[in-house]
Amino acid sequence: MKKIIVSIFATSIMLFSCKKNFLDLTPTTTISDVAILQDSALFEDYVINRYMGIKIIDKEGEGTLPGFGRAFEYSMWSSNTDESIYNNDDGSWLIQRGQIAPENLGNAGAFWGRSYRGIRDCNWALNNIASVTMSDGHKKNIIGELKFLRAFRYQDLIRNYGGAVLVGDRVYELKDNYSDPALFTRASLKASIDYAVAQLDTAAQLLPRDNGGSWPLGRATKGAALALKARLLLYAASPLYNCGTWAAAAKAAQDVIDLKKYAIQDNYSALFIDQTMAGNEIIFGRQYTITAPHVRMEISNGPNGYDGWAGNTPLQNLVDAYQMDDGKDITDATSGYDAAKPYENRDKRFYYTILYNGASYRGRALEAYIPGGRDSKDGPSNWNTTKTGYYLRKFMNDANPIQNPWSSAGQQPWIYIRYAEVLLNYAEAQNEASGPDETVYDAVNQVRQRASVGQPPLPSGLSQTQMRGAIRKERQVELAFEEHRFYDVRRWKIADVVENTPAYGMIITKNANGSFSYERKVALEGKAFSAKNYWLPIPRPEILASDNKLQQNEGYQ
């Protein structure tokens, strides 16, 4: 029995128009439906594979991009916002310049198709699990996983496009009639979020608190379902969405806290390198093997003086957000900030996140200065020199080689949800709902005062507006490069300011006396944002495949 998997409307209709003899080919690299449903181990493998996502050919037709997001390597999602720029573009510059269009999506083209394919795959498993022989308890857990995964896919649709087409439990087939406009009708933002939240409520009831040794990091738990629900409800209450309440978002985050399962890990930098050192801060993540064709962080983002490719280079915009170690902003005249020594006495998360001129790295000081700096344009492979004066530090494991990384072995986690986010979600929602009470301070200060960071607690007596600003800045630095900033500035409706601010870098000049001079520069010309960019455009092939029944987002033709 052959199985042809189709996942989105465009794919379904294009395949339906193919010649019959093509459809009659017998696949030699797939397993039939019958085999999967008759073998509980195969069925579970099918479910586990839903975590990995559908492999998508990149824009150049090379390689694959597994996972829910682009995650590691090449142009990260941070390079679509004010955190970084990707040295070699990779489809990110047009997004930062506000030039994205339904025909030209850059590195943001995969969400719609990948999400609906994942939803269809989950629906197939949910519709057929009753016929699989396994214990009721195990079946219950797997149903919980599938509902969680389906909700995660809807989350990606919602936060990128707004209202989604809710397909329920339906599994679309080639023989289906696609002339019904209802098949392409997008639900409201509220209906879309309500649907995903209901799926997560069910998942939380079915999923275990812990997975034990089966797959502790990668498989969904009760906490993962509740934490994703809290994120969605935070989005719902935010100004761009405006279809939920801050009180509901605060309650959802509190439900995760009340599990008393998660805590802030002491070592901030180790959290992103080795899951065994992450304690119980990771709520949901994915373990990548270094030898897989996806994770080459060190060569992809390392300095050119080490034969790295520079990759996602941090912007001065982000550097300026890090406070001094006394807890004051660098714009505060009493903070002790010295523009001639800009990297001294900063929030320790700055040093864990960004490589700067003079930073100790792999046995020597980084030389991002001109003239003559080994990690500047005067160094080797100058086409791989940072355009901003900085390099990425976060996620970079010094135990992994920069040169010839393809022969190395190891593992590295990509974190989708962690406890620090939950605490900041709670603080934001509770502050908006009730003002800056003691629980808000406590949540933020837990994040600021982890052992390896040790930032002072927030000053007392903040107004609601001041606390709002403090929480937003805390999210910017704590969650940097973790695919939050792009969505945060949009849901807060401040992207029209943030994303229209030039993408700044720093020119570092070494003077004759050995001191350094610092001059701010524009690192990427043309950064721009308009109202339509609050949402991504739905890809043109999807609109055409629906015979124009699928509604495009406002502002895109």
Backbone hydrogen bonds, N-H to C=O, Kabsch-Sander energy under -0.5 kcal/mol:
donor,donor_aa,acceptor,acceptor_aa,energy
5,I,3,K,-0.6
6,V,4,I,-0.6
12,S,8,I,-2.5
13,I,9,F,-2.5
14,M,10,A,-2.4
15,L,11,T,-2.2
16,F,12,S,-1.9
17,S,13,I,-1.1
18,C,15,L,-1.7
22,F,19,K,-0.6
23,L,19,K,-1.5
24,D,20,K,-1.5
25,L,22,F,-1.3
36,I,32,S,-1.9
37,L,33,D,-2.7
38,Q,34,V,-1.6
39,D,35,A,-0.7
39,D,36,I,-0.7
43,F,39,D,-2.4
44,E,40,S,-2.3
45,D,41,A,-2.2
46,Y,42,L,-2.3
47,V,43,F,-2.0
48,I,44,E,-2.8
49,N,45,D,-2.2
50,R,46,Y,-0.7
50,R,47,V,-1.2
51,Y,47,V,-0.6
51,Y,48,I,-1.5
52,M,48,I,-0.7
53,G,49,N,-0.9
58,D,62,E,-0.7
58,D,63,G,-0.9
61,G,58,D,-2.4
65,L,56,I,-0.8
67,G,52,M,-2.9
76,M,74,Y,-0.9
79,S,76,M,-1.7
80,N,77,W,-1.7
81,T,78,S,-1.3
83,E,78,S,-0.9
84,S,78,S,-1.3
85,I,313,T,-1.9
87,N,85,I,-0.6
87,N,311,G,-2.4
89,D,86,Y,-2.0
90,D,88,N,-2.1
92,S,89,D,-1.6
95,I,92,S,-0.5
96,Q,92,S,-2.0
97,R,93,W,-1.9
98,G,95,I,-1.4
99,Q,94,L,-3.3
100,I,94,L,-0.6
101,A,104,N,-2.1
104,N,101,A,-1.2
107,N,91,G,-1.8
108,A,105,L,-2.3
109,G,106,G,-0.7
114,R,110,A,-2.4
115,S,111,F,-2.4
116,Y,112,W,-2.1
117,R,113,G,-2.0
118,G,114,R,-2.4
119,I,115,S,-2.4
120,R,116,Y,-2.3
121,D,117,R,-2.3
122,C,118,G,-2.1
123,N,119,I,-2.6
124,W,120,R,-2.5
125,A,121,D,-1.8
126,L,122,C,-2.6
127,N,123,N,-2.6
128,N,124,W,-0.9
128,N,125,A,-0.5
129,I,125,A,-1.4
131,S,128,N,-1.5
132,V,129,I,-1.7
134,M,132,V,-0.8
139,K,135,S,-2.5
140,K,136,D,-2.3
141,N,137,G,-1.8
142,I,138,H,-2.2
143,I,139,K,-2.4
144,G,140,K,-2.0
145,E,141,N,-2.2
146,L,142,I,-2.5
147,K,143,I,-2.3
148,F,144,G,-2.1
149,L,145,E,-2.9
150,R,146,L,-2.4
151,A,147,K,-2.0
152,F,148,F,-2.4
153,R,149,L,-2.1
154,Y,150,R,-2.0
155,Q,151,A,-2.5
156,D,152,F,-1.9
157,L,153,R,-1.8
158,I,154,Y,-3.1
159,R,155,Q,-2.7
160,N,156,D,-0.9
161,Y,157,L,-2.9
162,G,157,L,-0.7
162,G,158,I,-1.8
166,L,164,A,-0.7
167,V,165,V,-0.8
170,R,167,V,-1.8
172,Y,170,R,-0.6
176,D,173,E,-1.4
178,Y,176,D,-0.7
180,D,177,N,-0.5
183,L,180,D,-1.7
184,F,181,P,-2.0
185,T,182,A,-1.1
187,A,164,A,-3.3
192,S,188,S,-2.4
193,I,189,L,-2.6
194,D,190,K,-3.0
195,Y,191,A,-2.1
196,A,192,S,-2.1
197,V,193,I,-2.9
198,A,194,D,-2.3
199,Q,195,Y,-2.0
200,L,196,A,-1.9
201,D,197,V,-2.4
202,T,198,A,-2.0
203,A,199,Q,-2.5
204,A,200,L,-2.6
205,Q,201,D,-1.3
206,L,202,T,-1.3
207,L,203,A,-2.6
214,S,211,N,-1.6
219,R,215,W,-1.9
222,K,208,P,-2.4
225,A,221,T,-2.0
226,L,222,K,-2.4
227,A,223,G,-2.5
228,L,224,A,-2.3
229,K,225,A,-2.0
230,A,226,L,-2.1
231,R,227,A,-2.0
232,L,228,L,-2.4
233,L,229,K,-2.5
234,L,230,A,-1.8
235,Y,231,R,-2.4
236,A,232,L,-2.5
237,A,233,L,-1.6
238,S,234,L,-0.9
238,S,235,Y,-1.0
240,L,491,R,-2.4
241,Y,238,S,-0.6
242,N,238,S,-3.2
243,C,236,A,-2.9
244,G,236,A,-1.0
249,A,245,T,-1.6
250,A,246,W,-2.6
251,K,247,A,-2.4
252,A,248,A,-2.1
253,A,249,A,-2.0
254,Q,250,A,-2.4
255,D,251,K,-1.8
256,V,252,A,-1.0
257,I,253,A,-2.0
258,D,254,Q,-2.7
259,L,256,V,-1.1
260,K,257,I,-1.8
263,A,280,N,-1.0
268,Y,266,D,-0.9
271,L,267,N,-1.0
272,F,269,S,-1.1
273,I,270,A,-1.7
274,D,270,A,-2.2
277,M,274,D,-1.8
278,A,275,Q,-1.3
281,E,278,A,-1.8
283,I,417,I,-2.1
284,F,417,I,-2.2
285,G,217,L,-1.5
286,R,414,W,-2.7
288,Y,286,R,-0.6
288,Y,412,Q,-3.3
290,I,410,G,-2.8
292,A,289,T,-1.2
294,H,292,A,-0.8
295,V,292,A,-0.6
296,R,294,H,-0.8
300,S,296,R,-2.5
301,N,297,M,-2.0
302,G,298,E,-1.5
306,Y,303,P,-1.7
307,D,304,N,-1.8
308,G,303,P,-2.5
309,W,299,I,-2.7
310,A,302,G,-2.7
311,G,309,W,-2.6
313,T,85,I,-2.6
313,T,311,G,-1.1
315,L,83,E,-2.4
316,Q,504,Y,-3.0
317,N,504,Y,-0.5
318,L,315,L,-0.7
319,V,315,L,-1.9
320,D,316,Q,-2.8
321,A,318,L,-1.3
322,Y,318,L,-0.6
322,Y,319,V,-1.2
324,M,328,K,-2.9
325,D,345,N,-2.8
327,G,324,M,-2.1
332,D,329,D,-1.7
333,A,331,T,-0.5
335,S,332,D,-2.1
339,A,337,Y,-0.5
341,K,338,D,-1.7
344,E,341,K,-1.5
346,R,343,Y,-0.5
347,D,323,Q,-2.9
350,F,347,D,-2.3
351,Y,347,D,-0.6
352,Y,348,K,-1.5
353,T,349,R,-0.9
353,T,350,F,-0.6
354,I,350,F,-2.5
355,L,391,Y,-3.4
356,Y,354,I,-0.5
358,G,366,L,-2.4
359,A,356,Y,-2.5
361,Y,364,R,-3.2
364,R,361,Y,-1.2
366,L,359,A,-2.9
368,A,366,L,-0.6
370,I,508,I,-2.3
373,G,369,Y,-1.0
375,D,367,E,-2.3
376,S,373,G,-1.6
379,G,376,S,-2.0
384,N,381,S,-2.8
385,T,382,N,-1.4
391,Y,355,L,-2.2
392,L,301,N,-0.6
393,R,353,T,-2.7
394,K,353,T,-1.7
396,M,393,R,-1.9
397,N,395,F,-0.5
398,D,396,M,-0.6
400,N,397,N,-1.9
407,S,404,N,-1.1
408,S,405,P,-1.6
412,Q,288,Y,-2.8
414,W,286,R,-3.2
415,I,413,P,-0.5
416,Y,284,F,-1.8
416,Y,414,W,-0.6
417,I,284,F,-2.5
419,Y,281,E,-2.5
421,E,418,R,-0.7
422,V,418,R,-1.4
423,L,419,Y,-2.5
424,L,420,A,-2.2
425,N,421,E,-2.9
426,Y,422,V,-2.7
427,A,423,L,-2.6
428,E,424,L,-2.4
429,A,425,N,-2.4
430,Q,426,Y,-3.2
431,N,427,A,-2.2
432,E,428,E,-2.0
433,A,429,A,-2.2
434,S,430,Q,-3.1
435,G,430,Q,-0.7
435,G,431,N,-1.5
437,D,435,G,-2.2
440,V,437,D,-0.7
441,Y,437,D,-1.7
442,D,438,E,-2.5
443,A,439,T,-2.1
444,V,440,V,-2.2
445,N,441,Y,-2.9
446,Q,442,D,-1.9
447,V,443,A,-1.0
448,R,444,V,-2.3
449,Q,445,N,-2.2
450,R,447,V,-1.0
452,S,266,D,-2.0
453,V,450,R,-2.0
454,G,450,R,-2.4
455,Q,448,R,-2.3
462,L,459,P,-0.5
467,M,463,S,-2.8
468,R,464,Q,-2.3
469,G,465,T,-2.0
470,A,466,Q,-2.2
471,I,467,M,-2.7
472,R,468,R,-2.2
473,K,469,G,-2.1
474,E,470,A,-2.2
475,R,471,I,-2.4
476,Q,472,R,-1.9
477,V,473,K,-1.8
478,E,474,E,-2.6
479,L,475,R,-1.9
480,A,477,V,-0.7
482,E,479,L,-2.0
488,D,484,H,-2.8
489,V,485,R,-2.4
490,R,486,F,-0.6
491,R,487,Y,-2.9
492,W,488,D,-2.3
493,K,490,R,-1.2
494,I,489,V,-2.2
495,A,489,V,-1.3
497,V,494,I,-1.5
498,V,494,I,-2.8
499,E,495,A,-2.2
500,N,497,V,-0.5
501,T,497,V,-0.5
501,T,498,V,-1.0
503,A,524,L,-0.7
504,Y,502,P,-1.0
505,G,521,K,-2.8
506,M,388,T,-2.6
507,I,519,E,-3.0
508,I,506,M,-0.6
509,T,507,I,-0.6
509,T,517,S,-2.5
510,K,370,I,-2.6
511,N,509,T,-0.6
511,N,515,S,-3.2
514,G,511,N,-2.0
517,S,509,T,-2.6
519,E,507,I,-2.2
521,K,505,G,-2.0
523,A,503,A,-3.1
523,A,521,K,-0.6
524,L,503,A,-1.1
527,K,524,L,-0.7
528,A,96,Q,-2.0
533,N,530,S,-1.8
534,Y,531,A,-1.6
535,W,532,K,-1.6
536,L,160,N,-3.3
540,R,102,P,-2.1
542,E,539,P,-1.0
543,I,539,P,-1.3
544,L,540,R,-2.6
545,A,541,P,-2.3
546,S,542,E,-1.1
547,D,544,L,-1.9
548,N,543,I,-2.3
549,K,546,S,-1.0
551,Q,184,F,-0.5
556,Y,553,N,-1.7
